[in-house]
């Protein structure tokens, strides 16, 4: 491989090397009892490499693999998310010792697939990268001791995932048959109107179904709360965050093909409105924290569509910025869940009672993440929703902006209900976990600080996303 190509692909090559090292550890330790305390530090190295690779640009592999501002932006976010995930999952109480190395190997392969997905600009390559990022998850979701709910979650994720990817592949055949190309750069010059190219319009909508599934957008959301509830807390933290980055980067690239008013664009807007409304109303009735966060994911998938349907660089940038913000604030929330659940059990709302007295710092991290998920200032969630709403206003979908505003008001109840339990309710009779160690508190504080920093000073990250968005539009 030429040196220039090596440098362009540095983050994904390092991620591949990390996966190969873990694979070698599996082969060298048949009993799977290797010490993996080094893994978070090794994952952190890729954050530095991805940051150094931000300015790089280029086209590789017959122009099917593009290194640009958007891909590098998402690779940095994936590297950071993978680091937090490994840090969080190192002390996973429900994971059997003999499966621990396998678990992290599969996680690293999934993250590698997501990095590849960030740069692929050809539909067959996109499909292959999507599958590479998904297959690992089919295996690790069921790894939760001997819990039957984990087996159920794994089966549901496989069944729905297989159906969604099959629909995507079927849609690709329509696109190729009608538009005679699979390169996004060439597809941008084609018509996607149902009146002019009905087969292409149907094919594109079917192709996008696989990514709507990853994003948990209505009506492809049914797996989400059940998988979150059934999988281990640490696995749910990964499934709830990083795969959505991969889905959004492809949706942003494909949304650049569409204009406001097209049938596909309007259908995405309708899905977005239904996703917000269904997700928020369903979350109101939940008591299990992970089911609450599952339906929250469905609602937030709807918010992302505000930027996708705007037809502007600002809208694409707002969607990219918001999904990165969602990564940070959701990881912060799951960080608290994992720290409180000492034996890996699912937490109920009542288990948050008296958290402010028992573990005040975790209560603070929970409050910051909940306020951000609502969209209250001065958190990152507020700025993310502000960018989305302003980008979609006066671009033909004002009704969707109104739906988003109403749903934000609805979501206040169940997010702040978590904070209310933590700060005003009495402690449960049997506290769930001991106080976290200093390192755990530090990383929880880093996540909370990141949520606040992106709310107070969002400009550097948003401007980078905006520059990437402008490069996508003709």
C-alpha positions as CSV (number, residue, x, y, z in Angstrom):
1,X,0.0,0.0,0.0
2,X,1.5,3.4,-1.0
3,X,2.5,5.7,1.9
4,X,-0.1,8.3,1.0
5,X,-2.9,5.7,1.0
6,X,-1.7,4.4,4.4
7,X,-1.9,7.9,5.9
8,X,-5.4,8.5,4.4
9,X,-6.7,5.3,6.0
10,X,-4.8,5.6,9.3
11,X,-7.7,5.5,11.8
12,X,-9.4,2.5,10.2
13,X,-6.0,0.7,9.7
14,X,-5.3,1.2,13.4
15,X,-8.7,-0.1,14.3
16,X,-8.1,-3.2,12.1
17,X,-4.7,-3.7,13.8
18,X,-6.4,-3.5,17.2
19,X,-9.0,-6.2,16.1
20,X,-6.2,-8.4,14.8
21,X,-4.3,-8.1,18.1
22,X,-7.4,-9.1,20.0
23,X,-7.9,-12.0,17.6
24,X,-4.3,-13.1,18.3
25,X,-4.9,-12.9,22.0
26,X,-7.9,-15.2,21.5
27,X,-5.7,-17.8,19.7
28,X,-2.9,-17.5,22.3
29,X,-5.3,-17.9,25.2
30,X,-7.6,-20.8,24.6
31,X,-9.1,-20.3,28.1
32,X,-9.9,-16.7,27.3
33,X,-8.5,-15.4,30.6
34,X,-6.2,-12.7,29.1
35,X,-5.8,-9.4,30.9
36,X,-7.5,-6.7,28.8
37,X,-6.8,-3.7,31.1
38,X,-4.6,-2.2,28.3
39,X,-7.5,-2.0,25.8
40,X,-9.0,1.4,26.8
41,X,-5.5,3.0,26.5
42,X,-5.0,1.3,23.1
43,X,-8.5,2.6,21.9
44,X,-7.6,6.1,23.1
45,X,-4.6,6.2,20.7
46,X,-7.0,6.1,17.8
47,X,-8.7,9.3,19.0
48,X,-5.3,11.0,18.5
49,X,-4.8,9.4,15.1
50,X,-8.3,10.3,13.9
51,X,-7.8,13.9,15.1
52,X,-4.5,14.1,13.1
53,X,-6.3,12.7,10.0
54,X,-9.0,15.4,10.1
55,X,-7.6,17.6,7.3
56,X,-6.9,14.7,4.9
57,X,-8.7,14.3,1.6
58,X,-8.6,11.8,-1.2
59,X,-10.3,9.1,-3.3
60,X,-9.3,5.5,-3.1
61,X,-10.3,2.1,-4.5
62,X,-11.7,3.3,-7.9
63,X,-13.3,6.3,-6.2
64,X,-15.5,4.1,-4.0
65,X,-13.8,5.2,-0.8
66,X,-13.7,8.9,-0.1
67,X,-11.7,10.7,2.6
68,X,-13.3,14.1,3.2
69,X,-14.4,16.3,6.0
70,X,-17.6,14.4,6.7
71,X,-15.8,11.0,6.9
72,X,-13.0,12.2,9.2
73,X,-15.5,14.0,11.4
74,X,-17.4,10.8,12.0
75,X,-14.3,8.6,12.3
76,X,-13.1,10.9,15.2
77,X,-16.5,10.5,16.9
78,X,-16.5,6.7,16.4
79,X,-13.0,6.5,17.8
80,X,-14.0,8.5,20.9
81,X,-17.2,6.5,21.3
82,X,-15.3,3.2,21.1
83,X,-12.9,4.4,23.7
84,X,-15.7,5.3,26.1
85,X,-17.4,2.0,25.4
86,X,-14.3,-0.1,26.1
87,X,-13.7,1.9,29.3
88,X,-17.2,1.3,30.4
89,X,-17.3,-2.4,29.5
90,X,-14.0,-3.5,31.0
91,X,-15.8,-4.3,34.3
92,X,-18.9,-5.9,32.8
93,X,-20.3,-8.1,35.6
94,X,-22.7,-10.2,33.4
95,X,-20.0,-11.2,30.8
96,X,-18.5,-14.6,31.4
97,X,-14.7,-14.6,31.7
98,X,-14.1,-17.1,28.9
99,X,-16.1,-14.8,26.5
100,X,-14.5,-11.5,27.4
101,X,-11.8,-11.3,24.7
102,X,-14.3,-12.5,22.1
103,X,-16.6,-9.7,23.2
104,X,-14.1,-7.0,22.7
105,X,-12.8,-8.4,19.5
106,X,-16.4,-8.3,18.1
107,X,-16.8,-4.8,19.4
108,X,-13.6,-3.6,17.6
109,X,-14.8,-5.3,14.3
110,X,-18.1,-3.5,14.6
111,X,-16.3,-0.1,15.1
112,X,-14.1,-0.9,12.1
113,X,-17.2,-1.4,10.0
114,X,-18.6,1.9,11.1
115,X,-15.3,3.7,10.2
116,X,-15.4,2.1,6.7
117,X,-19.1,3.1,6.4
118,X,-18.1,6.8,7.0
119,X,-15.9,6.8,3.9
120,X,-17.8,4.6,1.4
121,X,-19.5,6.5,-1.4
122,X,-20.6,3.6,-3.6
123,X,-23.7,1.6,-2.8
124,X,-22.3,-1.9,-2.8
125,X,-19.4,-0.8,-0.6
126,X,-21.9,0.9,1.7
127,X,-23.9,-2.3,2.0
128,X,-20.8,-4.4,2.7
129,X,-19.6,-1.9,5.4
130,X,-23.1,-1.9,6.9
131,X,-23.0,-5.7,7.2
132,X,-19.5,-5.6,8.7
133,X,-20.6,-3.3,11.4
134,X,-23.7,-5.3,12.1
135,X,-22.6,-9.0,12.2
136,X,-20.6,-8.5,15.4
137,X,-23.6,-7.0,17.2
138,X,-25.7,-10.1,16.3
139,X,-23.4,-12.1,18.5
140,X,-22.6,-9.8,21.4
141,X,-26.2,-8.7,22.2
142,X,-27.0,-12.2,23.5
143,X,-23.9,-12.3,25.8
144,X,-25.4,-11.7,29.2
145,X,-24.7,-14.6,31.4
146,X,-27.7,-17.0,31.2
147,X,-30.4,-14.3,31.0
148,X,-33.2,-15.4,28.7
149,X,-34.0,-11.8,27.9
150,X,-30.6,-11.5,26.2
151,X,-31.3,-14.5,24.0
152,X,-34.7,-12.9,23.1
153,X,-33.0,-9.6,22.4
154,X,-30.4,-11.3,20.2
155,X,-33.0,-13.1,18.2
156,X,-35.1,-9.9,17.7
157,X,-32.1,-7.9,16.6
158,X,-31.0,-10.6,14.1
159,X,-34.5,-11.1,12.7
160,X,-35.3,-7.4,12.2
161,X,-31.7,-6.7,11.0
162,X,-31.9,-9.5,8.4
163,X,-35.2,-8.2,7.1
164,X,-34.0,-4.6,7.0
165,X,-30.7,-5.4,5.2
166,X,-32.6,-7.6,2.7
167,X,-34.9,-4.8,1.9
168,X,-31.9,-2.5,1.4
169,X,-30.4,-4.9,-1.0
170,X,-33.6,-5.3,-2.9
171,X,-33.8,-1.5,-3.1
172,X,-30.3,-1.4,-4.5
173,X,-31.3,-3.6,-7.4
174,X,-34.0,-1.0,-8.3
175,X,-31.5,1.8,-8.2
176,X,-29.0,0.0,-10.3
177,X,-31.6,-1.1,-12.8
178,X,-33.0,2.4,-13.3
179,X,-30.0,4.8,-12.7
180,X,-27.3,2.5,-14.1
181,X,-24.7,3.5,-11.5
182,X,-24.0,2.8,-7.9
183,X,-21.7,5.9,-7.2
184,X,-23.2,8.6,-5.1
185,X,-21.4,11.3,-7.0
186,X,-23.1,10.1,-10.2
187,X,-26.5,9.5,-8.6
188,X,-26.5,13.2,-7.5
189,X,-27.1,14.2,-11.1
190,X,-30.1,11.8,-11.5
191,X,-33.7,12.5,-10.9
192,X,-35.4,11.1,-7.8
193,X,-38.9,12.3,-8.5
194,X,-41.5,9.6,-8.5
195,X,-43.1,11.1,-11.6
196,X,-39.9,11.0,-13.6
197,X,-38.2,7.9,-12.1
198,X,-40.6,5.8,-10.0
199,X,-38.4,2.8,-9.9
200,X,-35.4,4.8,-8.7
201,X,-37.5,6.6,-6.0
202,X,-38.9,3.3,-4.7
203,X,-35.4,1.7,-4.8
204,X,-33.8,4.6,-2.8
205,X,-36.5,4.4,-0.1
206,X,-36.0,0.7,0.2
207,X,-32.2,1.1,0.3
208,X,-32.5,3.6,3.1
209,X,-34.6,1.2,5.2
210,X,-31.4,-0.5,6.5
211,X,-30.1,2.7,7.8
212,X,-33.5,3.7,9.3
213,X,-33.3,0.4,11.1
214,X,-29.9,1.3,12.6
215,X,-31.2,4.7,13.6
216,X,-34.4,3.2,15.1
217,X,-36.6,5.5,13.0
218,X,-40.3,4.7,12.9
219,X,-41.5,2.2,11.5
220,X,-38.2,0.4,11.8
221,X,-37.9,0.9,15.6
222,X,-39.6,-2.2,17.0
223,X,-36.4,-3.9,18.1
224,X,-35.0,-0.9,20.0
225,X,-36.5,-1.0,23.5
226,X,-36.5,-4.8,23.7
227,X,-32.9,-5.1,22.7
228,X,-31.8,-2.3,25.1
229,X,-33.7,-4.1,27.9
230,X,-32.5,-7.6,27.1
231,X,-28.8,-6.9,26.4
232,X,-26.3,-6.1,29.2
233,X,-26.0,-2.4,30.2
234,X,-22.6,-2.0,28.6
235,X,-23.7,-3.6,25.3
236,X,-26.8,-1.4,25.3
237,X,-24.6,1.6,25.7
238,X,-22.8,0.7,22.5
239,X,-25.8,-0.3,20.5
240,X,-27.6,2.9,21.5
241,X,-24.9,5.2,20.2
242,X,-22.2,4.2,17.8
243,X,-24.2,2.3,15.1
244,X,-26.4,5.5,14.8
245,X,-23.3,7.4,13.8
246,X,-22.8,5.0,10.9
247,X,-26.5,5.3,9.9
248,X,-26.5,9.1,10.0
249,X,-23.2,9.5,7.9
250,X,-24.8,7.5,5.1
251,X,-28.2,9.3,5.4
252,X,-26.4,12.6,5.3
253,X,-24.6,11.6,2.1
254,X,-27.8,10.3,0.5
255,X,-29.9,13.3,1.7
256,X,-27.6,15.5,-0.4
257,X,-29.3,13.8,-3.5
258,X,-32.8,15.0,-2.4
259,X,-34.6,18.3,-2.4
260,X,-37.4,19.5,-0.3
261,X,-40.8,18.6,-1.8
262,X,-39.7,15.3,-3.3
263,X,-41.8,12.3,-2.4
264,X,-38.9,10.6,-0.7
265,X,-38.1,13.7,1.3
266,X,-41.6,14.2,2.4
267,X,-41.9,10.5,3.4
268,X,-38.7,10.8,5.5
269,X,-40.3,13.9,7.2
270,X,-43.5,11.9,7.9
271,X,-41.4,9.1,9.4
272,X,-39.6,11.6,11.5
273,X,-42.8,13.1,12.9
274,X,-44.2,9.7,13.7
275,X,-40.9,8.6,15.3
276,X,-40.8,11.7,17.6
277,X,-44.4,11.3,18.6
278,X,-44.5,7.5,19.1
279,X,-41.1,7.4,20.9
280,X,-42.0,10.2,23.4
281,X,-45.5,8.9,24.2
282,X,-44.3,5.3,24.6
283,X,-41.5,6.5,26.9
284,X,-44.0,8.1,29.3
285,X,-45.4,4.8,30.4
286,X,-42.0,3.0,31.0
287,X,-40.4,2.2,34.4
288,X,-37.3,0.4,33.2
289,X,-34.5,2.9,32.6
290,X,-33.2,1.2,29.5
291,X,-36.7,0.9,27.9
292,X,-37.0,4.7,28.6
293,X,-33.7,5.3,26.8
294,X,-34.8,2.9,24.0
295,X,-38.0,4.9,23.2
296,X,-35.9,8.0,23.7
297,X,-33.7,6.8,20.8
298,X,-36.8,6.4,18.6
299,X,-37.7,10.0,19.4
300,X,-34.3,11.4,18.7
301,X,-34.1,9.5,15.4
302,X,-37.1,11.7,14.4
303,X,-35.3,14.9,15.4
304,X,-32.4,14.0,13.1
305,X,-34.7,14.0,10.1
306,X,-35.2,17.8,10.6
307,X,-31.8,18.4,9.1
308,X,-32.0,15.6,6.5
309,X,-35.1,17.1,4.8
310,X,-34.0,20.7,4.8
311,X,-32.0,20.4,1.6
312,X,-29.3,22.7,2.9
313,X,-25.7,22.4,4.0
314,X,-26.8,23.8,7.4
315,X,-29.3,21.0,7.7
316,X,-26.8,18.3,6.9
317,X,-24.4,19.8,9.3
318,X,-27.1,20.1,12.0
319,X,-27.9,16.3,11.6
320,X,-24.2,15.4,11.9
321,X,-23.7,17.7,14.9
322,X,-26.8,16.4,16.6
323,X,-25.9,12.7,16.3
324,X,-22.5,13.4,17.8
325,X,-24.1,15.3,20.7
326,X,-26.5,12.4,21.1
327,X,-23.5,10.0,21.3
328,X,-22.0,12.1,24.2
329,X,-25.2,12.6,26.2
330,X,-26.4,9.0,25.8
331,X,-23.0,7.6,26.8
332,X,-23.1,9.9,29.9
333,X,-26.6,8.5,30.8
334,X,-25.5,4.9,30.3
335,X,-22.3,5.5,32.3
336,X,-24.5,6.3,35.3
337,X,-26.7,3.2,34.7
338,X,-23.7,1.0,34.5
339,X,-22.1,2.4,37.6
340,X,-25.3,2.0,39.7
341,X,-26.0,-1.5,38.5
342,X,-23.4,-3.4,40.5
343,X,-24.5,-6.8,39.4
344,X,-25.5,-5.8,35.9
345,X,-29.3,-5.9,36.6
346,X,-31.7,-3.6,34.9
347,X,-32.5,-0.5,36.8
348,X,-36.0,0.8,37.5
349,X,-36.9,4.4,38.1
350,X,-37.4,3.7,41.8
351,X,-33.7,2.6,42.0
352,X,-32.7,6.2,41.4
353,X,-34.3,7.2,44.6
354,X,-32.0,9.1,46.9
355,X,-29.1,9.0,44.4
356,X,-28.2,12.6,45.3
357,X,-27.5,11.5,48.9
358,X,-25.9,8.2,48.1
359,X,-23.8,9.2,45.1
360,X,-24.1,13.0,44.5
361,X,-21.6,13.1,41.6
362,X,-23.4,10.4,39.6
363,X,-26.7,12.3,40.3
364,X,-25.1,15.4,38.8
365,X,-23.9,13.5,35.7
366,X,-27.4,12.0,35.3
367,X,-29.0,15.4,35.6
368,X,-26.7,17.0,33.0
369,X,-27.4,14.2,30.5
370,X,-31.1,14.3,31.1
371,X,-31.3,18.0,30.7
372,X,-29.3,17.7,27.5
373,X,-31.6,14.9,26.2
374,X,-34.6,17.2,26.8
375,X,-32.8,20.1,25.1
376,X,-32.4,22.6,27.9
377,X,-29.7,25.3,27.9
378,X,-26.8,25.4,28.4
379,X,-26.4,21.8,27.3
380,X,-25.3,20.4,24.0
381,X,-28.8,19.0,23.4
382,X,-30.2,22.5,23.4
383,X,-27.8,23.7,20.7
384,X,-28.2,20.6,18.7
385,X,-32.0,21.0,18.5
386,X,-31.6,24.7,17.9
387,X,-29.4,24.0,14.8
388,X,-31.9,21.4,13.6
389,X,-35.0,23.6,14.0
390,X,-33.4,26.7,12.4
391,X,-32.1,24.7,9.5
392,X,-35.5,23.2,8.7
393,X,-37.6,26.4,9.1
394,X,-38.8,28.0,5.9
395,X,-37.7,25.0,3.7
396,X,-41.1,23.5,3.2
397,X,-41.3,21.5,6.4
398,X,-42.4,24.1,9.0
399,X,-45.0,21.6,10.2
400,X,-42.2,19.2,11.1
401,X,-40.5,21.9,13.2
402,X,-43.7,22.5,15.1
403,X,-44.1,18.7,15.7
404,X,-40.5,18.7,17.0
405,X,-41.1,21.6,19.4
406,X,-44.3,20.0,20.8
407,X,-42.5,16.6,21.3
408,X,-39.7,18.3,23.1
409,X,-42.2,19.6,25.6
410,X,-43.7,16.1,26.0
411,X,-40.3,14.6,26.6
412,X,-39.7,17.0,29.5
413,X,-41.8,14.8,31.8
414,X,-40.0,11.5,31.5
415,X,-36.5,12.9,31.4
416,X,-36.9,15.2,34.3
417,X,-38.8,12.4,36.1
418,X,-35.4,10.6,36.3
419,X,-33.8,13.7,37.9
420,X,-36.8,14.0,40.2
421,X,-36.3,10.5,41.5
422,X,-32.6,11.0,41.9
423,X,-33.0,14.3,43.9
424,X,-36.3,14.1,45.7
425,X,-37.2,10.5,46.3
426,X,-36.2,8.4,49.2
427,X,-33.4,5.8,48.9
428,X,-34.4,2.3,48.0
429,X,-34.2,-0.2,50.9
430,X,-31.3,-2.0,49.4
431,X,-28.8,0.3,47.7
432,X,-27.7,-1.2,44.4
433,X,-24.0,-0.4,44.2
434,X,-21.1,1.0,46.2
435,X,-19.7,4.4,45.4
436,X,-17.7,4.4,42.1
437,X,-13.9,4.7,42.3
438,X,-12.0,7.9,41.5
439,X,-11.3,6.9,37.8
440,X,-15.0,6.1,37.3
441,X,-16.0,9.5,38.7
442,X,-13.4,11.3,36.5
443,X,-14.6,9.8,33.3
444,X,-18.2,10.5,34.3
445,X,-17.2,14.1,34.9
446,X,-15.5,14.2,31.5
447,X,-18.7,13.1,29.7
448,X,-20.7,15.7,31.7
449,X,-18.2,18.4,30.9
450,X,-18.3,17.5,27.2
451,X,-22.1,17.8,27.2
452,X,-21.8,21.3,28.8
453,X,-18.9,22.4,26.6
454,X,-20.7,21.5,23.4
455,X,-23.6,23.5,24.7
456,X,-21.6,26.6,25.7
457,X,-19.1,26.5,22.8
458,X,-20.6,24.4,19.9
459,X,-19.0,26.5,17.1
460,X,-15.8,24.6,16.5
461,X,-17.5,21.3,16.0
462,X,-20.5,22.7,14.1
463,X,-18.3,24.7,11.8
464,X,-16.4,21.6,10.9
465,X,-19.6,19.7,10.2
466,X,-20.9,22.7,8.2
467,X,-17.8,22.7,6.0
468,X,-18.3,19.0,5.4
469,X,-21.9,19.6,4.5
470,X,-21.1,22.3,2.0
471,X,-18.8,19.9,0.2
472,X,-21.6,17.4,-0.3
473,X,-24.0,19.8,-2.0
474,X,-23.5,20.8,-5.7
